[in-house]
């Protein structure tokens, strides 16, 4: 069975004209040396027969991240067993078997790309007894062995709520960051996510991860523009912090196609600054908040700034704040190029 497009979740027909993006979404493509790095990154991914969430999820930041030598690798297949209504990754009922060579290929790719921080994300594998936890563990171990100086972040599935599988995954893990995204506020679970996912189930995974490994930084992400209110964002942030989540990212939902969930709104950029301030007030160690922010976008930068408040790296168009230091205005998204 091949992957198929995800079902439409919005109420508008596919022929509804696409909403024009606000002017602050303008970005520039890499040129010169940056373009060469982008090409090298793309080649490393292709040569090692890997998939990236950058490509599969049609991330708007792919050129900037790849031009800086950063990439987020997607393991355990190219299609997901779930059909969340916001996601561009294809869905499939019976995925092919896991590739036993994938850990080695992944380690080789990371080693060839001169990365400081590598993000490994996964598709849901509800077809497997452990939801793929042991395979994820093998991939992380292979990269850590080949690249001991690279900090590692896992953007994990909810493992179908299996806390035993989570315990196996995290036992003696070299991860610096364990991330799992709640995606939206609780009220919108049935609108935005697959029926097998929920805010509560995601929260249980994040809470247990912190209990099992308090030394590993936990992280989650919220999308805006899927029907939430500002008050619900504040409430979701408070709930995440109560579960012990350390880092949070907030970004604008962009519909991958007319068949996906319709964008509800485009919050003005200043609201992202207010949400960033709220997150720090609630006690998060760090937050990245901005229209183009994604959980994996410059993930290493947020980790480094959390560990070192004097770090002066910038994230394009985002309010990046850490507990001991708050930045002012974000680097603007809009460029002067035509």
N, C-alpha and C positions, 0 to 999 in steps of 0.2 A: 504494500500500500504506500502510495506516495503522499507527501505532505500536501495539504490543501489550505486555501485561505481561511482565516478565522471568520466566524459568523459575525454579521453586522449587529451592533449593540445599540446604536442610536435609533431614534425614531424617524430620522429624515431618510428619504430614499437615496439610492446611490447617485442619482442624477442631480442632487442638490449641489449648487455651485460651491466650490471650495472657498472657505473664508480666507480673506487676505491677511497675511501675517503682519503684525505691527512693525513699524519701521525699526524698532530696536533689535530685530532678529537678523539684521544684515551682518554677515561675517565675510571674511576674505579667505581665498584658497591659498595653499602654500605655493611658494615659488622658489626657484634657485636651489640652494642647499636643502631647504625644508622639503621641497618636492622630492629631492633625491632620497632623503630619509624616509619619506612616506612610501616611496616605491620599494625601498629595501625592506620596510616592515611588511608590506603587502606580499613581497616575494617570500619572506621567511614564513609567513602564515601558509602560503600556497605550497611551498616546498615540503612542509611538514604535515601536509594534509589535515590542517586544522581549520576550525571554524571560529569566527569571532562574533561576539554580540554586536560589535561595532557595525558589521556588515548585515547580519541577520535581522537585527532590530532597526536598521536604517538610522543609526544615531546621527544627529545633526553635527556632532563634534568630531566625526571620524577624521577629517583632514587635519584639524589642529592637534588631536591626540597622536595620530600616526606620524605627523610631521615632527613631533617632539620625541618620537621613539616609544610612545606608550601605546599599549593595546590591551583589550580585555578578551581573554580567550574563553570560548564557550565549549564545554566538554560534554561527553555522553550522548552526542548525536546532534543532528541539524534541525530536527523537529521535536516538538514538545507533546507530551501526552495530554496536555490541557489546552483549553481554548479561551484564554482571557481576551476580553474584547478590546483591549488597548494595544495588544502586542502584535508586532509584525512577524514574529517567528512562527513558522508553520506548525500545524498540529497534526498528530498522527495517533491512531489507536494502538497499532502494533509496531513499535520501532524496531529497527534491526538490532542484533546483539551488540553489546559494548565492544569496543575495539581494545583488545589487550595490549596493543602497541601504543595506545594513545598516551599513557604516562611518559614513555620514552620520547615520543615525538614532541610532546608539549615541553618537556625539559630541554630538548635540543633547540627548539624555537626560542624559548626564553633566554637561553645561554647565548644564542647568536645575535640577540637584539640589544645587548648592552643596557638592560633595564635596571632601574633602581627599585621599582615596585611593580609587581605583577598581580593583576586581578584575574581570578579564575571564576567564571560563572557557569551555571549548569542549566540544562533543560529539566523539566519535571520528568521523572521516570516512574510513574505510578505502576508500570508493568513489572517492576522489580520488587522482590520481597523487602529489600532495605532502601528502596527508592534511589539506589545508586550510591549510597553512602560509602561503601568500601572502595568503589572505583574512584570517587572523589578523593578519598584518603590516599590512595595510591598515586594519583596525579600530583597531589600536594607534596608528598614525600619525594617523588622523583625530581620535582623542580627544586625543592629545598636542598637535595643532595647535590644536584648539578650547579646550583647557584646560591650558595650559602649566604651571600651578601645581599641578595634581593629580598626585600620584605614582601610577604605574601598576604593576599586578601582573597577570601572565598566569598563570592556572592551566591549563597546557597538557596535551594528550594526549601519548602517547608517540610520535606521528607515525609509528607502525608501525616504529619503530627507525631511521628514515631520517635519518642525520646530515647529509646534504646539505640536506634540507628544513629542519632545525634551523638550519644555518648561514645559510641565506637569511632565515629568520625573525628571527634575532638580529642580523644585520648592521645596524649603525647604529641599533639599536633604542633608543628612549627609556625602556625599561622600568627600573623600580627593582628589581623582583623577578620572577624566573622560577621558577614553582612547577610541580612535577609530583609527584603522589602515588603512592607505592609501595603504599599502602592497607593491606597486611597483611605479615606475616612471610613469608619465602620458601617455607616448607613448605606454606603455605595457598593459594598461587597458584591451584592447580587447583580448590580448593573455593570460593574467594571471587571470583576474577576471571574474565573471559572468557579462552578458550584462547589468544587472540592477544596477551594481556598477560602479563608476567612481571616479577618483581622484578629480574632481571638486565637485561631490556630497559629498564625504567624507570631503573635505575641508570646505564646507558650514556648515556641522554639527559641526566640530571642531571650526570654527570661531564663530558660533552662541552660542555654549556652553560657550566659553570664554566671550562673550558679556552678556549672561544671568547671569552667575555666575563667575565673575572675581576672586572670592575667591577660586574657585576650580581649582586645577592644571590640565591642559590638556596635553594629551600625544598621540603620534602616533608612528608608526613603519614602517620600510622599510626592505624588503628582498633584498639581492643581489644574483646574480647567476641565474637570470631569463631573461637575455638579455639586461640589462641596460649598460650604459657606466659610467665611473667614473664622467664625467662631468654632466651627468644627475642626479647622486646622489647628487652632490653639488647643482644643481638647485632645486631639490625636497626639500632638506633641507631648502634652502632659502625661498621657497614658504610656507613651513609649518611654519617657524618662522614668516613670514609676517602675517600669519593667527592667530598668538598669541599662538601657541603651545609651551608649557613650557618644556616638556620632550620628548626625542626621543630615540628609540632603533634601532640598525642596526644589522642584523644577516644573516647568510648564509641560503639560501633555500636548503632544502634536499627533494628530491622526495619521497613521502610516498610509492609509488609503481611504477612499470613500466608503468602503465596506466595514470600516472599523468605527469604534465609538466616536461620536461627533464631539468636537471641542465645544465646551460650554462657555468659556470665557478666557480672556487674556488679561490676567491681573497686571496692573501698572507696576513698573520696576520697583517703585518705592515700597510696595507691599512686601517684597522679598527681604528688604532691609528690616522691616518691622518683624517679620517672622524670624529672621536671624537673631534679632535682639531678644525676642521672646524665648527662643531656644536656649540661649546663654543664661537668661534669667531663670529658666527652669532647671539649670544645672548640667546641660549637655557639655561635654568636653570640647566639642567642635561642631560647626555647622557650615555648610555651603548652600547658599540659597540664591537662585537666579533663574531667569527664563530658560536658559539652555543647560542648566545643571542637570546631570544625571548621576546616579549612584556611583558609576564607574568612572565618570569624567574627572580626570586629574585626581584620582583617588589617592595616589601617593602624596600629592601636595597637601591634602587635608590631613593625612596622617602625620606628615613631617611638621606641619604648623601646630598640630595638637601637641606633639612631643616637644617642639621648640617654638614658643610664642614669638621669638625674635626672628623667625624665618620670614623673609620678605618676598617669597614667591607669590605670584598672582594667578588668579583663575579668571579667565575672560568673562566679563559680564556678571560676576557673582559677588555676593557679600560672603566673604569667608571670615568667620569669627571663631576664636577659641576662648576658653574660659579666662585666661589671663591677659588677653589683649583683644581689642575690637578695632577692625579697620574701618575707614570711612567709606566713601563712595566706591563702588566697584569699577573695575576697568570696563569702559563702555564696550558694548557689543558692536554698535554701528561703526563702520569704517568710513573714511573719506573717499574711498574708491568708488567709481561709478558702478 
